[in-house]
């Protein structure tokens, strides 16, 4: 998934998950290597499962999540 940065004025493209407070749990499948910038900003996630293949978590990927 590409980076999404809601903080960039020149490119105000949001993640498709941005601000969806019904998302409580995220399971990233094996083989994914990166969680992009701002991917889950302002979601109410309380549980995240990341595989060992994730080597990079972008800036503000989980900003303002519950935990």
C-alpha positions as CSV (number, residue, x, y, z in Angstrom):
1,X,0.0,0.0,0.0
2,X,1.4,3.4,-0.9
3,X,2.1,6.1,1.7
4,X,-0.8,8.4,2.6
5,X,-0.1,11.6,4.4
6,X,-3.1,13.7,5.4
7,X,-0.6,16.4,6.6
8,X,0.6,17.2,3.0
9,X,-1.3,20.2,1.7
10,X,0.0,19.7,-1.8
11,X,-1.3,16.2,-1.9
12,X,-4.2,15.8,0.5
13,X,-4.7,12.1,-0.4
14,X,-6.1,10.1,2.5
15,X,-5.7,6.4,3.1
16,X,-9.0,4.5,2.5
17,X,-8.9,3.6,6.2
18,X,-8.4,7.1,7.5
19,X,-10.7,7.9,10.4
20,X,-12.8,4.8,10.2
21,X,-13.5,4.3,13.9
22,X,-15.2,1.0,13.4
23,X,-11.8,-0.6,12.6
24,X,-10.8,-2.2,15.9
25,X,-8.4,-4.9,14.8
26,X,-5.8,-5.0,12.0
27,X,-4.1,-8.2,10.8
28,X,-1.4,-7.6,8.3
29,X,-0.7,-10.7,6.2
30,X,2.7,-12.4,5.8
31,X,4.6,-11.0,2.9
32,X,3.6,-7.4,3.5
33,X,6.8,-5.4,4.1
34,X,5.6,-1.9,4.8
35,X,2.7,0.0,6.5
36,X,2.7,3.4,4.7
37,X,2.5,6.8,6.2
38,X,-0.8,7.7,7.7
39,X,-2.4,4.4,6.7
40,X,-4.6,4.0,9.9
41,X,-4.7,7.6,11.2
42,X,-7.5,8.3,13.5
43,X,-8.9,4.8,13.6
44,X,-10.0,3.2,16.9
45,X,-7.6,0.2,16.6
46,X,-6.9,-1.6,19.8
47,X,-5.2,-4.7,18.3
48,X,-2.6,-4.9,15.6
49,X,-1.0,-8.1,14.4
50,X,2.2,-7.6,12.2
51,X,4.1,-10.4,10.6
52,X,7.9,-10.7,10.7
53,X,8.0,-9.6,7.1
54,X,7.0,-6.0,8.0
55,X,10.3,-4.0,8.1
56,X,9.0,-0.5,7.9
57,X,6.2,1.4,9.6
58,X,5.6,4.8,8.1
59,X,5.2,8.1,10.0
60,X,1.9,8.5,11.7
61,X,0.8,5.0,10.4
62,X,-1.2,4.5,13.6
63,X,-1.6,8.2,14.8
64,X,-4.4,8.8,17.3
65,X,-5.3,5.1,17.6
66,X,-6.6,3.9,20.9
67,X,-3.4,1.9,21.8
